[in-house]
C-alpha cells in the first residue's frame, strides 16, 4: 500500500529531505509531497547578489524535481497529529487538509529584522535585496551633484550592521560593485566607504583568531572597513548611531542580524524550545508526535557525544536531511535508526566576486584556503546546498 511522506518547506533542508526520502525508498511505494508558500527554492545564502546586481537566485521546484514529487504551493496553518493531517491555506485564500503517513518539518528560518524605528533595510529577502540595490545606486547618482561635503560623504557611505557570514559576504560584494559604479559615474573610488559593523572584538568567533585576522585583511583589501565593538542602534538622518554613543556618516544601513526559526511553527502545536526550535531526539523524531520528524534551521538538534547543538547553516541542514531518509526507513522496519552526527568544522566565505576563503579543521590541523581557490570552494558549497551539484 502506498504511503505518503509530506515535507513542509522548500529551503535547503526541505529539498535535501526530498532527495533523501527518494533515495531511501527507491523501489518502494511512496508518494512524496513538498509544501511551500512559493513555487520555487530561494538560494538564501546568495541574497547579497540581487542587492548589487540583477541576478535571479530562485530555482523552480519543477526544475529540481522534474518528476516523482507533488509540489503544493500553500502555507501550513495547523497540524492535527492524532489524525495525521495538515491544514493548509492556498494562494487563493482557500483552506484544505492533506493526510500524511510521515511528516518532515523543514520550515527553516527567517532573517532577524530590527524594530521598524531603527531605520535601515534588513537583508531579509529578495524584495529587500532589490530595495538595497536601488537605494545605493540612487545615493551615488545624488552624490554626483551634491556640493555639501558632509552630505556627499554620507551618500557615499554604507554600513553593514552584523558581521556574521551574511554581513561579511554582503559588505565585500557591495564594496566591489559600488566602487565600480562610482567610477562609471565619474566619482572618486576612494570617497566610497563600506563599513562592516561588528559588535564583537574580532571576526569569526567560531574558530581561531588567525582565521578572523585573515578575513579582516582580505576585507580591507576588498575595500571594506571593519569596525569592531560597534553595535548599531539605529540609522537616521544620514547617520548611523552606535551603542557606545558615537555616530558615523552613512546614509544607508543594511542589517544582517542572522537567523531565527520560522515563526509559523508557533501555530502548529509542536514542542518548541525557548528559541522557537522544534524539539527532536538524536534521530530527528519530534518529541511526542509519532511519524513526525524535523531537520534544518527550525529544529533543535544536539550532538549526543559533544552536547553541542547544530548551527543554522545550509551545510548542517543538508547533512541532517541526507540522514533522514534512512531514519524514516529504519523506523518503518522497526530497526535501530541512524543517529545524528555533527558536521565537521568547515567554513567558507566569498570576499567579493573574484576571491574567497575557506577554513577546515581536521585532526587538530587548521587549513586555510584563499584566493580564487577559496572562491571555488565557496561556489561549490552554494551549488551543493541547492542540489545543483551532487556529492
N, C-alpha and C positions, 0 to 999 in steps of 0.2 A: 504494500500500500504506500502510495506517495506521501511523503512528509513535506511540510512547508517550513522553511527557515526564513524568517524576516529579519533584515538588518536595517536598523534605523541610523541614518547618517551616511552621507556620501563623501566624507572627508578622507583623510589618509587612512585612518583605522578602518573605516567602513569599506572602502574599495579593496583593501588588502584582506579583510574578513571575507568578502565575497569570493575572492580568488582562493582563499584557504579552504572554505567550505566546498567549493567546486572540486578542488584537488582531493580533499579527504573523502568526498562522497562519489568520486568517479566510479561509474558502473552501478550506482545505487539510485533508487527513485527518490529524487529530492527536487523540490520546487524552491527556487531562491528568489526572494522579493527584496528589492532595495527601495527604501522610502527616504526621500529627501525633499526639502522645500523647493529646490532648484532642479532643473533638468540637466545640470552639468556639475562636474567636480571643479572646485576652485583650488588652484595651486597657491594656497595661502602663504607659504613661505616666500612667494615671489610678489607679494603685494607692493613692494617698493618699485617694481618695474613700471606699472602704469602711473606711478607718482612722478616719473621722469620722462616717459615717452608713451606713445600709443602702442601698447603691447597687450595682446589678449592672453590672459592666464586662466581661461576657462576651457575645460575639455568636456564635451557632451558625454554623458554616460553611455549613450548608444555607440560611441567610438571605443570606449574602454571595454564594454561588454556587448559586442555585436549580437550575441545570441546566448541563450541559456539563463538569462536574468530578466525578471519582470521589474521594470522601473515604474515606480508610482511617485508622482510629484504631489506631495502633500506635507502637512505638518501633523505630527503626532500630538494628540491632546491628552489622552488618558490611557492607562494600562489596567486591564482587568485580568490579573494573573490567574484568578480562580477559574476563569473561563478561557484562558489563553487567547485573549482578544485585545486588539488595539483599536482605539477610536481616533480617527484622523479627520483633518479638515483640508479639503482641496482648494485650489486656487479660485474656484467659483463660489467659495463660502459654504459648500455642502459638506455635511459630515457623513462618514461611513465607517463601518467596522471591518477589520480584517483579522482572520484567525491565524495563529501560528502554532507550530509544534515546538520550534526552537526560536528563541528571540535573542538577537545580539544588539545591545545598546552601544552604539558607536557615535553618539551625538556630538562628540568633540568639544570644542571650546569656542569662546568668542574673545575678541580683543578687549582688554580693560580700557575703559574710557574715563577721563576725568569728569568732574562735575561741570555742567554747562557754563557756570560763571567763571571758569578758569581760562577760557579762551582757547585759541589754537585749534588745530584739527587733529583728531586721533586717526592713525592709520588703521582703521577698523574694517575696511572692506574695499571693494573695487570702486564704488562711488566716491568714497573718501579719498582714495588714492588719486582719482581723476581731479577731484577738487583741489588737492595739494598741487598737482601739476599746473592747473590753471592759475592758482594763486602765485606761485613763484615766477611764472612767466609774465604775469601782469605786473608784478613788482619790478622785475628787471626792465620791462618796457617803460614803466613810470620813472625809473631811475635815470634813464637816458636824458630826460629833460629836467630833472629835479635839480634846483640850484642850491637848496638848503643842504649843507654838508651833513648835518646830523640826520635829517630825514632820508637823504640818499644812502647813508651808511646803514640805516635801519632797513630800507628796501632791499639792500644787497646782502642782508644777513638772515640766515635761517638757523633756528635752534631745534635740535632733535632731542626731545626730553625722554630719556630712558636709554641706557647703554647696554642692553642685552643684545642677543643675536640680531633681532629685528632692527634695533637702533643703529648698531654698527653697520649693517648692510645698507640701510636706508641712507645714513649720513654719507657713506662712501659713494653711493650711486648718485646722490644729489650733487655732491661736490664735483664729480666728473661732468655731469650734464649741465649744471648751472654755469660752470666756468666756460664750457664750450658755447653755450647760448650767449653769455656775456660778451665773449669775443666776437660772435656773429653780429651783435648789436653795436659794436664799437666801444664797449665798456672795458675798463682795465680788469683783467682777471684777478689781480692782486687785491682789488677792492672787495671781492666776494668773500664772505665769511660763512663757513659752515661749522656750527658748534655742536658737539656731542656732549650733552649734559648728563654727567654720571653722578648719581647720588652716593656712590661708594668711593673708596680711596684708590681703587685701581680697576682695570678691566678684567673680566673673566675670573670671577671668584671660585669657579668650579674646578680650576686647575692651577698649576704652578704660576708664580708671578712672572716667570720668564716668558710664558705664552702671552700674558696680558701686556707685557712690555713690548713684545714684538708686534702685537696687534696695534698698539698705540703708535709705534714707529711707522708702520705701514699706512695707518690712517693719516698721520701727519704728512707723509709723502704724497698721499692722495688728495690733500688739501683740507683735511678735517682737523679742527682744533678740539681736543678732548679736555673738558673741564671737570675735574674730579671734585668730590664733596660739594656738588652743586645741584641740589634738588630744586626743581622748578615749582613755584607755587601757582603762578598764573601768567598769562600773556595778554597784554592790552596796551593800547596807545603806542604801538611801535616799540614796546619794551617787553623784556622777559624779567619777571621778578623772582628772585631766589629766596629760599628759606632762610639763608644767612643774612638777609636784608639788602644784599647787593642787587643791582639792576644791570641789564645788558641791552644794548640796542639790537632789536631783532623784530622785524615786522611779522614774520611767520614762525609759529612754533608748531612742530609736528610731534605729537605724543606717540611714543612706542612703549607702552607700560606693561607689556606682557599679556598673559592669557588667564582666563578663568573658565571653569567648566560651564558648558551650555546651560543657561538658566531654565530652559524648557524642562529639565529634569525635575525641577521643583514641583511640577504639577503631575508627575507620573506615578506617585505613590511607590517609589523605590527607596531603599535605605541609603541615606547620604551622610557623609561625614561633615565636619564643621566647615570645610571648604566647599561643600556642594558637590563632591565627587561620589560616584556610586561605590558602595562598599562591596568588595568581592573577596573570594578566597584565593588561594595560590593557583587555582586553575580557572580563574576569571568568572566563577559562578557567583551570581548575585545572591547575597545573603537572604534566605527565607523565600526565594522565588524559584521554584523548580523550572528547569529548562530555559532559564533566563541568564544571559552572560553579558559582560561588559568589558570593553577594551578601549584603549586610546586616552585622549586627554580628559574624558569625562569620568574615568574610572580611577579609584584609589588602589593602585597595585603595588604591593610591597614584596621585596625580595626576602624570602624566608630565611636565607643564610645571613645576609648583611643587615636585614631590618630596615633597609633604605627604600623609600618609595620611588617609583619611576618618575622621571620628569615629563613635562608636557612638550615632547618633541615628536616629529614625524618618524624618526628612526626607532624610538621606543614603540610607537603605535604600530608600525609595520611589523616589528618583531613579535609583538604580542598577538596581533591578528594572524600572523603566519602559523603560530602555535595553536590558535583557537580551533581550527578545523579538526585537528587530531583530538583535542579535548572533547568536543561535542561527540565525535565518533566513539571515543572511549567510554563516555557516559552511556551511550546507546548500547554498547556491547557489555556494559557492566564491569569493565576492567579499569585498572588504575590509569588515571589521566595524566598527561604531562604537567609538570609544574613550571611556574614562571621562573625565568632566569633573567637577571638584569643584563642590559646591553653593555658591551664593553665601553670603556671611556674613549669616545671618539667624537670630536667636534670639528666643524669646518665652517668657514666664513668666506663670502665674496668680499673683496675690497675694491669695489668698482667693477666695470665691465671687462677689465683685462688682467686682473690679479686676484688671487685668493690665498687662503691659508688653511691648513688642516693640522690637527693635533691628535695623536694616537698614543695612549698609554697602555703598554703591554709588557708583562714580565719585568715590571719595575723600570722600564725604559720609557722616556718621553721623546717621541719623534715628531718633529715639526716639518710640514710640507708647505712650501711657499711658492709665490710667483704664479706662473701660468699653470704649473702642475697642481698647485693648490686650488686654482680656479677650476681646473678639470675635475678634480676630486669633488668640489662643491657641486658642480653641474651634474655629476654622476649621481650624487645623493638626491638632488632635486628630481631627476628623471626616475630613479627607482621609487621614490616616495609616491609619485603619481602613476606608477605602473607603465611608464614609457620605456623602461628597461626591465629586464628580468635578472634576478640574482644569478 
